[in-house]
Amino acid sequence: MAYVIIAVISVALVALVAWPLVARAGSDSAPAEHMDDRLAIEEELQRSLDSIREIEMDHRSGNLSDEDFAALDRDERARAVELMRRRDALSAGQEAT
């Protein structure tokens, strides 16, 4: 009978010590990482959209030729679209978890 009590107490102590380690390993830090990635992408996207507005203003004010405007606008819009795709992919991945 004493061996059973010692075994139960031993298992309880091991479980008590191991539980925080198991719980921490089981909790996924990926959502926090996804939030950091998403925030970085959102900030970069906002900068890209601001750049598009600035390029348009420079063109309207005559500071950019039509050719320069077309090239800069095309590149910046492509960058913004790529950032939107990355943001959407992160959102879709986060919803799946």
N, C-alpha and C positions, 0 to 999 in steps of 0.2 A: 504494500500500500504506500509506503514512504517513497518508493521509486516512482510511482505514478505521480505523486504530488510534486516531486522534484522535477520530473519530466515536464509536467504542465507548467510549472513556474519557469523552467528554462525556456520553453517554447514561447511563453508570454514575454519574457525579457528579450528574447531575440526579435520577436515581432515588434515590441515597443521600440527597440533600437533601430531596426531595419525599416520601419514604416516611413519615417521622413525621407529616407533615401529612395525608397520605392515610389513614394508619392511624387517626389521631385522629378525622378526620371520619367515617370508616367505623364507628368504634365508637359504638354508640348509648348515650347517657346516659339514655335513657328508663327502663331498669330501676332505676337509682338514684332517679330521680324517682318512679317507681311505689312504690318501697319507702318513700320519705318520705311520699307521700300515704297509703299503706296504714297506716303507723305513726300518722299523725295521725288517721286515721279510727278505728283501733283504740283510741287514747287517748280520743277523743270518745265512742266507743261504750261504753267502760268507765265513763266519767262518767255517761252516760245510764242505764246499768244500775244504777249506784250510786244515782242519783236515784230510780229506780223503787223500789228497796228502801227508801230513806228516806221516800218518799211513803207506801208501805205501812205502815212503822213508825209514822209520824205518824198515819195513819188508825186503826191498831189502838190506839194510845195515847190516842185521843180528841182529838188536836190538829187534825184535819181533819174537816170535816163530810162526809157521804156525797156531797153535790153537788160540793164542792171536790175531794174525792178522785177522783171519777169524771172530772172535767175534767182535772185534773193528770195522772192516770194515763194517760188516753187520749192526751193530747198527747205525753207522754214516751215512751210505747210506740210511737207513730207515728214519733217521731224516731229511736228505736232501730231500728225496722224499716227506715227510710230509710238509716240508716248501714250496716246489714247489707247492704242492696242495693248500696250504693256500694262496700263492701268486696268483695262477690262479683263485681261488675262489673270492678273492678280486677284481681282474681285471675284472672277469665276472660280478660281482655285480656292479662295477663302470660303466661298459659299458651299463648295463641295465637301469641306472638312467639317 
